[in-house]
Amino acid sequence: KNKMSSWAETIKLWEIKRLISFLRSESKLEGLKLDNNFFTKLSDENITGDLFLRLTEWDLKEYRMTLR
């Protein structure tokens, strides 16, 4: 397995709190505008790691996540 698929397999198992904690702390994601509204939406919609990995570009736009 490559490193990316290993990460994906790990993230799939995460509950919402763990996913949000990772997204807030991962320095490689600094190019994304992830604000409190985004995290609130993930929580409100009960987006777990598995669901997060399946989000499409359209879904992300609905959550108002944009690249800097």
PDB file of N, CA, C and O in Angstrom:
ATOM      1  N   LYS A   1       0.839  -1.203   0.000  1.00  0.00           N
ATOM      2  CA  LYS A   1       0.000   0.000   0.000  1.00  0.00           C
ATOM      3  C   LYS A   1       0.868   1.244   0.000  1.00  0.00           C
ATOM      4  O   LYS A   1       1.945   1.271   0.596  1.00  0.00           O
ATOM      5  N   ASN A   2       0.391   2.255  -0.665  1.00  0.00           N
ATOM      6  CA  ASN A   2       1.136   3.502  -0.607  1.00  0.00           C
ATOM      7  C   ASN A   2       0.655   4.328   0.582  1.00  0.00           C
ATOM      8  O   ASN A   2      -0.362   4.026   1.206  1.00  0.00           O
ATOM      9  N   LYS A   3       1.412   5.369   0.870  1.00  0.00           N
ATOM     10  CA  LYS A   3       1.130   6.189   2.048  1.00  0.00           C
ATOM     11  C   LYS A   3      -0.259   6.826   1.985  1.00  0.00           C
ATOM     12  O   LYS A   3      -0.952   6.909   2.999  1.00  0.00           O
ATOM     13  N   MET A   4      -0.668   7.278   0.787  1.00  0.00           N
ATOM     14  CA  MET A   4      -1.965   7.937   0.635  1.00  0.00           C
ATOM     15  C   MET A   4      -3.115   6.986   0.946  1.00  0.00           C
ATOM     16  O   MET A   4      -4.058   7.370   1.638  1.00  0.00           O
ATOM     17  N   SER A   5      -3.057   5.760   0.450  1.00  0.00           N
ATOM     18  CA  SER A   5      -4.148   4.824   0.715  1.00  0.00           C
ATOM     19  C   SER A   5      -4.174   4.425   2.180  1.00  0.00           C
ATOM     20  O   SER A   5      -5.244   4.152   2.723  1.00  0.00           O
ATOM     21  N   SER A   6      -3.021   4.386   2.827  1.00  0.00           N
ATOM     22  CA  SER A   6      -2.979   4.096   4.259  1.00  0.00           C
ATOM     23  C   SER A   6      -3.665   5.201   5.047  1.00  0.00           C
ATOM     24  O   SER A   6      -4.422   4.930   5.980  1.00  0.00           O
ATOM     25  N   TRP A   7      -3.397   6.462   4.666  1.00  0.00           N
ATOM     26  CA  TRP A   7      -4.060   7.598   5.315  1.00  0.00           C
ATOM     27  C   TRP A   7      -5.560   7.512   5.112  1.00  0.00           C
ATOM     28  O   TRP A   7      -6.326   7.710   6.054  1.00  0.00           O
ATOM     29  N   ALA A   8      -5.985   7.221   3.894  1.00  0.00           N
ATOM     30  CA  ALA A   8      -7.416   7.138   3.592  1.00  0.00           C
ATOM     31  C   ALA A   8      -8.082   6.057   4.439  1.00  0.00           C
ATOM     32  O   ALA A   8      -9.173   6.268   4.971  1.00  0.00           O
ATOM     33  N   GLU A   9      -7.440   4.919   4.564  1.00  0.00           N
ATOM     34  CA  GLU A   9      -7.998   3.838   5.378  1.00  0.00           C
ATOM     35  C   GLU A   9      -8.118   4.260   6.841  1.00  0.00           C
ATOM     36  O   GLU A   9      -9.079   3.894   7.517  1.00  0.00           O
ATOM     37  N   THR A  10      -7.154   5.021   7.326  1.00  0.00           N
ATOM     38  CA  THR A  10      -7.189   5.510   8.705  1.00  0.00           C
ATOM     39  C   THR A  10      -8.298   6.534   8.885  1.00  0.00           C
ATOM     40  O   THR A  10      -9.083   6.446   9.829  1.00  0.00           O
ATOM     41  N   ILE A  11      -8.365   7.504   7.984  1.00  0.00           N
ATOM     42  CA  ILE A  11      -9.356   8.583   8.080  1.00  0.00           C
ATOM     43  C   ILE A  11     -10.778   8.034   7.989  1.00  0.00           C
ATOM     44  O   ILE A  11     -11.681   8.560   8.639  1.00  0.00           O
ATOM     45  N   LYS A  12     -10.989   6.997   7.200  1.00  0.00           N
ATOM     46  CA  LYS A  12     -12.322   6.392   7.071  1.00  0.00           C
ATOM     47  C   LYS A  12     -12.901   5.986   8.422  1.00  0.00           C
ATOM     48  O   LYS A  12     -14.119   5.996   8.605  1.00  0.00           O
ATOM     49  N   LEU A  13     -12.048   5.635   9.352  1.00  0.00           N
ATOM     50  CA  LEU A  13     -12.498   5.139  10.653  1.00  0.00           C
ATOM     51  C   LEU A  13     -12.799   6.244  11.661  1.00  0.00           C
ATOM     52  O   LEU A  13     -13.356   5.973  12.724  1.00  0.00           O
ATOM     53  N   TRP A  14     -12.444   7.460  11.347  1.00  0.00           N
ATOM     54  CA  TRP A  14     -12.575   8.553  12.305  1.00  0.00           C
ATOM     55  C   TRP A  14     -14.006   9.033  12.476  1.00  0.00           C
ATOM     56  O   TRP A  14     -14.779   9.130  11.522  1.00  0.00           O
ATOM     57  N   GLU A  15     -14.329   9.329  13.728  1.00  0.00           N
ATOM     58  CA  GLU A  15     -15.587   9.996  14.048  1.00  0.00           C
ATOM     59  C   GLU A  15     -15.393  11.490  13.824  1.00  0.00           C
ATOM     60  O   GLU A  15     -14.283  11.936  13.534  1.00  0.00           O
ATOM     61  N   ILE A  16     -16.456  12.256  13.956  1.00  0.00           N
ATOM     62  CA  ILE A  16     -16.435  13.689  13.646  1.00  0.00           C
ATOM     63  C   ILE A  16     -15.373  14.449  14.438  1.00  0.00           C
ATOM     64  O   ILE A  16     -14.605  15.218  13.860  1.00  0.00           O
ATOM     65  N   LYS A  17     -15.323  14.243  15.751  1.00  0.00           N
ATOM     66  CA  LYS A  17     -14.382  15.012  16.582  1.00  0.00           C
ATOM     67  C   LYS A  17     -12.941  14.782  16.160  1.00  0.00           C
ATOM     68  O   LYS A  17     -12.153  15.726  16.114  1.00  0.00           O
ATOM     69  N   ARG A  18     -12.589  13.552  15.854  1.00  0.00           N
ATOM     70  CA  ARG A  18     -11.213  13.232  15.440  1.00  0.00           C
ATOM     71  C   ARG A  18     -10.913  13.853  14.079  1.00  0.00           C
ATOM     72  O   ARG A  18      -9.823  14.382  13.865  1.00  0.00           O
ATOM     73  N   LEU A  19     -11.868  13.790  13.167  1.00  0.00           N
ATOM     74  CA  LEU A  19     -11.695  14.382  11.841  1.00  0.00           C
ATOM     75  C   LEU A  19     -11.468  15.888  11.957  1.00  0.00           C
ATOM     76  O   LEU A  19     -10.543  16.422  11.344  1.00  0.00           O
ATOM     77  N   ILE A  20     -12.294  16.569  12.729  1.00  0.00           N
ATOM     78  CA  ILE A  20     -12.169  18.017  12.889  1.00  0.00           C
ATOM     79  C   ILE A  20     -10.847  18.370  13.553  1.00  0.00           C
ATOM     80  O   ILE A  20     -10.192  19.334  13.155  1.00  0.00           O
ATOM     81  N   SER A  21     -10.453  17.612  14.546  1.00  0.00           N
ATOM     82  CA  SER A  21      -9.170  17.848  15.214  1.00  0.00           C
ATOM     83  C   SER A  21      -8.020  17.744  14.217  1.00  0.00           C
ATOM     84  O   SER A  21      -7.116  18.580  14.217  1.00  0.00           O
ATOM     85  N   PHE A  22      -8.056  16.727  13.374  1.00  0.00           N
ATOM     86  CA  PHE A  22      -7.026  16.549  12.352  1.00  0.00           C
ATOM     87  C   PHE A  22      -7.022  17.713  11.366  1.00  0.00           C
ATOM     88  O   PHE A  22      -5.966  18.272  11.070  1.00  0.00           O
ATOM     89  N   LEU A  23      -8.191  18.078  10.858  1.00  0.00           N
ATOM     90  CA  LEU A  23      -8.278  19.154   9.871  1.00  0.00           C
ATOM     91  C   LEU A  23      -7.802  20.485  10.443  1.00  0.00           C
ATOM     92  O   LEU A  23      -7.218  21.295   9.724  1.00  0.00           O
ATOM     93  N   ARG A  24      -8.046  20.715  11.723  1.00  0.00           N
ATOM     94  CA  ARG A  24      -7.604  21.954  12.377  1.00  0.00           C
ATOM     95  C   ARG A  24      -6.086  21.983  12.575  1.00  0.00           C
ATOM     96  O   ARG A  24      -5.477  23.052  12.531  1.00  0.00           O
ATOM     97  N   SER A  25      -5.482  20.828  12.789  1.00  0.00           N
ATOM     98  CA  SER A  25      -4.072  20.795  13.183  1.00  0.00           C
ATOM     99  C   SER A  25      -3.089  20.440  12.065  1.00  0.00           C
ATOM    100  O   SER A  25      -1.890  20.674  12.216  1.00  0.00           O
ATOM    101  N   GLU A  26      -3.557  19.891  10.968  1.00  0.00           N
ATOM    102  CA  GLU A  26      -2.659  19.427   9.903  1.00  0.00           C
ATOM    103  C   GLU A  26      -2.100  20.607   9.109  1.00  0.00           C
ATOM    104  O   GLU A  26      -2.835  21.297   8.403  1.00  0.00           O
ATOM    105  N   SER A  27      -0.803  20.826   9.232  1.00  0.00           N
ATOM    106  CA  SER A  27      -0.159  21.973   8.583  1.00  0.00           C
ATOM    107  C   SER A  27      -0.222  21.898   7.055  1.00  0.00           C
ATOM    108  O   SER A  27      -0.195  22.937   6.395  1.00  0.00           O
ATOM    109  N   LYS A  28      -0.304  20.715   6.490  1.00  0.00           N
ATOM    110  CA  LYS A  28      -0.366  20.572   5.033  1.00  0.00           C
ATOM    111  C   LYS A  28      -1.684  21.101   4.460  1.00  0.00           C
ATOM    112  O   LYS A  28      -1.809  21.264   3.246  1.00  0.00           O
ATOM    113  N   LEU A  29      -2.654  21.365   5.316  1.00  0.00           N
ATOM    114  CA  LEU A  29      -3.956  21.853   4.863  1.00  0.00           C
ATOM    115  C   LEU A  29      -4.099  23.356   5.023  1.00  0.00           C
ATOM    116  O   LEU A  29      -5.196  23.894   4.871  1.00  0.00           O
ATOM    117  N   GLU A  30      -3.005  24.038   5.329  1.00  0.00           N
ATOM    118  CA  GLU A  30      -3.060  25.479   5.564  1.00  0.00           C
ATOM    119  C   GLU A  30      -3.535  26.266   4.347  1.00  0.00           C
ATOM    120  O   GLU A  30      -4.021  27.386   4.502  1.00  0.00           O
ATOM    121  N   GLY A  31      -3.408  25.714   3.145  1.00  0.00           N
ATOM    122  CA  GLY A  31      -3.855  26.392   1.937  1.00  0.00           C
ATOM    123  C   GLY A  31      -5.366  26.429   1.776  1.00  0.00           C
ATOM    124  O   GLY A  31      -5.889  27.126   0.907  1.00  0.00           O
ATOM    125  N   LEU A  32      -6.058  25.682   2.611  1.00  0.00           N
ATOM    126  CA  LEU A  32      -7.516  25.671   2.561  1.00  0.00           C
ATOM    127  C   LEU A  32      -8.075  26.645   3.587  1.00  0.00           C
ATOM    128  O   LEU A  32      -7.519  26.802   4.674  1.00  0.00           O
ATOM    129  N   LYS A  33      -9.152  27.280   3.242  1.00  0.00           N
ATOM    130  CA  LYS A  33      -9.815  28.174   4.196  1.00  0.00           C
ATOM    131  C   LYS A  33     -10.826  27.348   4.982  1.00  0.00           C
ATOM    132  O   LYS A  33     -11.982  27.212   4.581  1.00  0.00           O
ATOM    133  N   LEU A  34     -10.385  26.812   6.082  1.00  0.00           N
ATOM    134  CA  LEU A  34     -11.267  26.020   6.934  1.00  0.00           C
ATOM    135  C   LEU A  34     -11.587  26.858   8.168  1.00  0.00           C
ATOM    136  O   LEU A  34     -10.760  26.990   9.070  1.00  0.00           O
ATOM    137  N   ASP A  35     -12.784  27.417   8.200  1.00  0.00           N
ATOM    138  CA  ASP A  35     -13.144  28.258   9.335  1.00  0.00           C
ATOM    139  C   ASP A  35     -14.135  27.536  10.245  1.00  0.00           C
ATOM    140  O   ASP A  35     -14.532  26.403   9.973  1.00  0.00           O
ATOM    141  N   ASN A  36     -14.525  28.203  11.319  1.00  0.00           N
ATOM    142  CA  ASN A  36     -15.437  27.583  12.279  1.00  0.00           C
ATOM    143  C   ASN A  36     -16.769  27.200  11.645  1.00  0.00           C
ATOM    144  O   ASN A  36     -17.373  26.200  12.031  1.00  0.00           O
ATOM    145  N   ASN A  37     -17.231  27.985  10.677  1.00  0.00           N
ATOM    146  CA  ASN A  37     -18.486  27.645   9.993  1.00  0.00           C
ATOM    147  C   ASN A  37     -18.373  26.308   9.268  1.00  0.00           C
ATOM    148  O   ASN A  37     -19.315  25.515   9.263  1.00  0.00           O
ATOM    149  N   PHE A  38     -17.220  26.064   8.657  1.00  0.00           N
ATOM    150  CA  PHE A  38     -16.993  24.798   7.964  1.00  0.00           C
ATOM    151  C   PHE A  38     -17.049  23.633   8.952  1.00  0.00           C
ATOM    152  O   PHE A  38     -17.697  22.619   8.694  1.00  0.00           O
ATOM    153  N   PHE A  39     -16.360  23.791  10.089  1.00  0.00           N
ATOM    154  CA  PHE A  39     -16.334  22.718  11.084  1.00  0.00           C
ATOM    155  C   PHE A  39     -17.704  22.506  11.721  1.00  0.00           C
ATOM    156  O   PHE A  39     -18.088  21.375  12.022  1.00  0.00           O
ATOM    157  N   THR A  40     -18.439  23.599  11.923  1.00  0.00           N
ATOM    158  CA  THR A  40     -19.796  23.490  12.461  1.00  0.00           C
ATOM    159  C   THR A  40     -20.681  22.717  11.494  1.00  0.00           C
ATOM    160  O   THR A  40     -21.478  21.875  11.907  1.00  0.00           O
ATOM    161  N   LYS A  41     -20.537  23.007  10.207  1.00  0.00           N
ATOM    162  CA  LYS A  41     -21.328  22.310   9.187  1.00  0.00           C
ATOM    163  C   LYS A  41     -20.991  20.815   9.164  1.00  0.00           C
ATOM    164  O   LYS A  41     -21.888  19.978   9.066  1.00  0.00           O
ATOM    165  N   LEU A  42     -19.706  20.483   9.255  1.00  0.00           N
ATOM    166  CA  LEU A  42     -19.319  19.065   9.309  1.00  0.00           C
ATOM    167  C   LEU A  42     -19.990  18.375  10.491  1.00  0.00           C
ATOM    168  O   LEU A  42     -20.518  17.270  10.364  1.00  0.00           O
ATOM    169  N   SER A  43     -19.961  19.037  11.630  1.00  0.00           N
ATOM    170  CA  SER A  43     -20.552  18.476  12.836  1.00  0.00           C
ATOM    171  C   SER A  43     -22.070  18.371  12.717  1.00  0.00           C
ATOM    172  O   SER A  43     -22.653  17.332  13.029  1.00  0.00           O
ATOM    173  N   ASP A  44     -22.703  19.446  12.265  1.00  0.00           N
ATOM    174  CA  ASP A  44     -24.169  19.455  12.121  1.00  0.00           C
ATOM    175  C   ASP A  44     -24.655  18.384  11.155  1.00  0.00           C
ATOM    176  O   ASP A  44     -25.708  17.781  11.365  1.00  0.00           O
ATOM    177  N   GLU A  45     -23.892  18.151  10.106  1.00  0.00           N
ATOM    178  CA  GLU A  45     -24.274  17.166   9.087  1.00  0.00           C
ATOM    179  C   GLU A  45     -23.768  15.762   9.420  1.00  0.00           C
ATOM    180  O   GLU A  45     -23.978  14.821   8.654  1.00  0.00           O
ATOM    181  N   ASN A  46     -23.097  15.628  10.572  1.00  0.00           N
ATOM    182  CA  ASN A  46     -22.600  14.325  11.028  1.00  0.00           C
ATOM    183  C   ASN A  46     -21.656  13.683  10.004  1.00  0.00           C
ATOM    184  O   ASN A  46     -21.781  12.503   9.674  1.00  0.00           O
ATOM    185  N   ILE A  47     -20.708  14.491   9.512  1.00  0.00           N
ATOM    186  CA  ILE A  47     -19.753  14.024   8.502  1.00  0.00           C
ATOM    187  C   ILE A  47     -18.579  13.320   9.190  1.00  0.00           C
ATOM    188  O   ILE A  47     -17.735  13.963   9.815  1.00  0.00           O
ATOM    189  N   THR A  48     -18.543  12.023   9.068  1.00  0.00           N
ATOM    190  CA  THR A  48     -17.447  11.232   9.626  1.00  0.00           C
ATOM    191  C   THR A  48     -16.302  11.186   8.613  1.00  0.00           C
ATOM    192  O   THR A  48     -16.424  11.716   7.509  1.00  0.00           O
ATOM    193  N   GLY A  49     -15.211  10.561   8.985  1.00  0.00           N
ATOM    194  CA  GLY A  49     -14.072  10.452   8.080  1.00  0.00           C
ATOM    195  C   GLY A  49     -14.424   9.792   6.764  1.00  0.00           C
ATOM    196  O   GLY A  49     -14.003  10.250   5.702  1.00  0.00           O
ATOM    197  N   ASP A  50     -15.197   8.716   6.828  1.00  0.00           N
ATOM    198  CA  ASP A  50     -15.591   8.003   5.615  1.00  0.00           C
ATOM    199  C   ASP A  50     -16.405   8.904   4.693  1.00  0.00           C
ATOM    200  O   ASP A  50     -16.159   8.940   3.487  1.00  0.00           O
ATOM    201  N   LEU A  51     -17.364   9.623   5.244  1.00  0.00           N
ATOM    202  CA  LEU A  51     -18.184  10.532   4.434  1.00  0.00           C
ATOM    203  C   LEU A  51     -17.353  11.691   3.902  1.00  0.00           C
ATOM    204  O   LEU A  51     -17.544  12.119   2.763  1.00  0.00           O
ATOM    205  N   PHE A  52     -16.434  12.202   4.712  1.00  0.00           N
ATOM    206  CA  PHE A  52     -15.586  13.314   4.290  1.00  0.00           C
ATOM    207  C   PHE A  52     -14.781  12.947   3.049  1.00  0.00           C
ATOM    208  O   PHE A  52     -14.646  13.756   2.130  1.00  0.00           O
ATOM    209  N   LEU A  53     -14.251  11.744   3.023  1.00  0.00           N
ATOM    210  CA  LEU A  53     -13.451  11.299   1.876  1.00  0.00           C
ATOM    211  C   LEU A  53     -14.285  11.162   0.605  1.00  0.00           C
ATOM    212  O   LEU A  53     -13.737  11.163  -0.498  1.00  0.00           O
ATOM    213  N   ARG A  54     -15.601  11.045   0.748  1.00  0.00           N
ATOM    214  CA  ARG A  54     -16.475  10.889  -0.416  1.00  0.00           C
ATOM    215  C   ARG A  54     -17.106  12.200  -0.875  1.00  0.00           C
ATOM    216  O   ARG A  54     -17.865  12.213  -1.844  1.00  0.00           O
ATOM    217  N   LEU A  55     -16.801  13.304  -0.189  1.00  0.00           N
ATOM    218  CA  LEU A  55     -17.355  14.592  -0.595  1.00  0.00           C
ATOM    219  C   LEU A  55     -16.835  14.972  -1.977  1.00  0.00           C
ATOM    220  O   LEU A  55     -15.664  14.759  -2.291  1.00  0.00           O
ATOM    221  N   THR A  56     -17.696  15.524  -2.778  1.00  0.00           N
ATOM    222  CA  THR A  56     -17.321  15.970  -4.121  1.00  0.00           C
ATOM    223  C   THR A  56     -17.009  17.462  -4.099  1.00  0.00           C
ATOM    224  O   THR A  56     -17.208  18.132  -3.086  1.00  0.00           O
ATOM    225  N   GLU A  57     -16.524  17.971  -5.216  1.00  0.00           N
ATOM    226  CA  GLU A  57     -16.256  19.404  -5.326  1.00  0.00           C
ATOM    227  C   GLU A  57     -17.534  20.199  -5.058  1.00  0.00           C
ATOM    228  O   GLU A  57     -17.498  21.231  -4.388  1.00  0.00           O
ATOM    229  N   TRP A  58     -18.648  19.721  -5.574  1.00  0.00           N
ATOM    230  CA  TRP A  58     -19.929  20.392  -5.360  1.00  0.00           C
ATOM    231  C   TRP A  58     -20.276  20.420  -3.873  1.00  0.00           C
ATOM    232  O   TRP A  58     -20.705  21.449  -3.351  1.00  0.00           O
ATOM    233  N   ASP A  59     -20.088  19.278  -3.188  1.00  0.00           N
ATOM    234  CA  ASP A  59     -20.361  19.215  -1.750  1.00  0.00           C
ATOM    235  C   ASP A  59     -19.520  20.236  -0.997  1.00  0.00           C
ATOM    236  O   ASP A  59     -20.023  20.943  -0.124  1.00  0.00           O
ATOM    237  N   LEU A  60     -18.246  20.308  -1.337  1.00  0.00           N
ATOM    238  CA  LEU A  60     -17.346  21.233  -0.647  1.00  0.00           C
ATOM    239  C   LEU A  60     -17.765  22.680  -0.879  1.00  0.00           C
ATOM    240  O   LEU A  60     -17.663  23.510   0.025  1.00  0.00           O
ATOM    241  N   LYS A  61     -18.231  22.983  -2.076  1.00  0.00           N
ATOM    242  CA  LYS A  61     -18.730  24.338  -2.343  1.00  0.00           C
ATOM    243  C   LYS A  61     -19.960  24.628  -1.495  1.00  0.00           C
ATOM    244  O   LYS A  61     -20.138  25.749  -1.019  1.00  0.00           O
ATOM    245  N   GLU A  62     -20.798  23.636  -1.306  1.00  0.00           N
ATOM    246  CA  GLU A  62     -21.969  23.798  -0.447  1.00  0.00           C
ATOM    247  C   GLU A  62     -21.560  24.128   0.986  1.00  0.00           C
ATOM    248  O   GLU A  62     -22.260  24.863   1.683  1.00  0.00           O
ATOM    249  N   TYR A  63     -20.423  23.583   1.422  1.00  0.00           N
ATOM    250  CA  TYR A  63     -19.893  23.863   2.762  1.00  0.00           C
ATOM    251  C   TYR A  63     -19.045  25.128   2.775  1.00  0.00           C
ATOM    252  O   TYR A  63     -18.469  25.488   3.802  1.00  0.00           O
ATOM    253  N   ARG A  64     -18.971  25.795   1.636  1.00  0.00           N
ATOM    254  CA  ARG A  64     -18.233  27.055   1.480  1.00  0.00           C
ATOM    255  C   ARG A  64     -16.744  26.913   1.808  1.00  0.00           C
ATOM    256  O   ARG A  64     -16.156  27.782   2.451  1.00  0.00           O
ATOM    257  N   MET A  65     -16.151  25.821   1.363  1.00  0.00           N
ATOM    258  CA  MET A  65     -14.719  25.640   1.520  1.00  0.00           C
ATOM    259  C   MET A  65     -14.060  26.014   0.204  1.00  0.00           C
ATOM    260  O   MET A  65     -14.391  25.454  -0.841  1.00  0.00           O
ATOM    261  N   THR A  66     -13.136  26.953   0.249  1.00  0.00           N
ATOM    262  CA  THR A  66     -12.453  27.393  -0.956  1.00  0.00           C
ATOM    263  C   THR A  66     -10.950  27.343  -0.758  1.00  0.00           C
ATOM    264  O   THR A  66     -10.459  27.348   0.370  1.00  0.00           O
ATOM    265  N   LEU A  67     -10.228  27.294  -1.863  1.00  0.00           N
ATOM    266  CA  LEU A  67      -8.772  27.365  -1.813  1.00  0.00           C
ATOM    267  C   LEU A  67      -8.354  28.821  -1.778  1.00  0.00           C
ATOM    268  O   LEU A  67      -9.011  29.675  -2.374  1.00  0.00           O
ATOM    269  N   ARG A  68      -7.261  29.111  -1.080  1.00  0.00           N
ATOM    270  CA  ARG A  68      -6.748  30.482  -1.017  1.00  0.00           C
ATOM    271  C   ARG A  68      -6.154  30.879  -2.331  1.00  0.00           C
ATOM    272  O   ARG A  68      -5.668  32.001  -2.475  1.00  0.00           O
TER     273      ARG A  68
END
